[in-house]
Amino acid sequence: MAERSGRAGAEPAARSAPAPAGARPRTWRTPLRLVLRFGPPILGIVVIGSAIVASIGGEISHARFALGIILIALGFSARLVPGR
């Protein structure tokens, strides 16, 4: 008799295993957290980068630098959105 290993000849699972009792399905909050976590910091880096390039030409805009810092700090707001 040939032994059946876990890999060879195993049928692919037709259904996924039932979720544990404490697990919750993904909700609209998950994409919101991702957008809040990665969107503003990336925009902040772009704004600060453009402010640096403009300042090389002599146009120093403190408001642009401040906006960039605020956008980067806004990335921490993702921690305020409840998790799963």
C-alpha positions as CSV (number, residue, x, y, z in Angstrom):
1,M,0.0,0.0,0.0
2,A,1.3,3.4,-0.9
3,E,1.3,6.0,1.8
4,R,-0.3,9.3,1.0
5,S,1.8,12.3,1.8
6,G,0.5,15.7,2.5
7,R,1.7,17.1,-0.9
8,A,1.6,14.4,-3.5
9,G,-1.8,13.4,-4.7
10,A,-3.6,15.7,-2.3
11,E,-6.7,17.3,-3.7
12,P,-6.8,21.1,-3.8
13,A,-9.2,22.5,-1.2
14,A,-12.5,23.4,-2.9
15,R,-13.6,25.5,0.0
16,S,-11.6,27.6,2.4
17,A,-11.6,26.6,6.0
18,P,-14.2,28.3,8.2
19,A,-13.0,31.4,9.9
20,P,-12.2,31.2,13.6
21,A,-14.9,32.5,15.9
22,G,-13.0,35.7,16.8
23,A,-12.0,36.6,13.2
24,R,-13.9,39.3,11.4
25,P,-14.2,39.7,7.7
26,R,-12.3,42.5,6.0
27,T,-14.3,45.7,6.0
28,W,-14.2,49.1,4.4
29,R,-11.9,50.2,7.2
30,T,-8.9,48.1,5.9
31,P,-8.5,50.1,2.6
32,L,-9.1,53.3,4.5
33,R,-6.3,52.5,6.8
34,L,-4.0,51.7,3.9
35,V,-4.9,55.0,2.1
36,L,-4.4,57.0,5.3
37,R,-1.1,55.2,6.2
38,F,0.6,55.5,2.8
39,G,-1.1,58.2,0.8
40,P,-0.3,61.4,2.8
41,P,3.3,60.5,3.6
42,I,4.0,59.9,-0.1
43,L,2.4,63.2,-1.0
44,G,4.3,64.9,1.8
45,I,7.6,63.6,0.4
46,V,6.6,64.9,-3.1
47,V,5.6,68.3,-1.7
48,I,8.8,68.6,0.3
49,G,10.9,67.5,-2.7
50,S,9.3,70.1,-4.9
51,A,9.8,72.8,-2.2
52,I,13.5,71.8,-2.1
53,V,13.8,72.1,-5.9
54,A,12.1,75.5,-5.8
55,S,14.3,76.7,-3.0
56,I,17.4,76.0,-5.1
57,G,16.1,78.5,-7.6
58,G,15.6,81.0,-4.8
59,E,11.9,80.7,-4.1
60,I,11.8,79.5,-0.5
61,S,8.2,78.7,0.6
62,H,7.9,77.9,4.3
63,A,4.2,77.0,3.7
64,R,5.2,74.2,1.3
65,F,7.6,72.7,3.7
66,A,5.0,72.9,6.5
67,L,2.4,71.3,4.2
68,G,4.8,68.5,3.5
69,I,5.5,67.9,7.2
70,I,1.8,67.9,8.0
71,L,1.1,65.4,5.2
72,I,3.8,63.1,6.6
73,A,2.5,63.4,10.1
74,L,-1.0,62.7,8.8
75,G,0.2,59.2,8.0
76,F,0.0,58.4,11.7
77,S,-3.7,59.0,11.6
78,A,-4.1,55.5,10.3
79,R,-3.5,54.3,13.8
80,L,-6.7,56.1,14.9
81,V,-8.8,53.9,12.5
82,P,-9.9,50.8,14.4
83,G,-8.3,47.6,13.0
84,R,-10.2,44.5,11.9
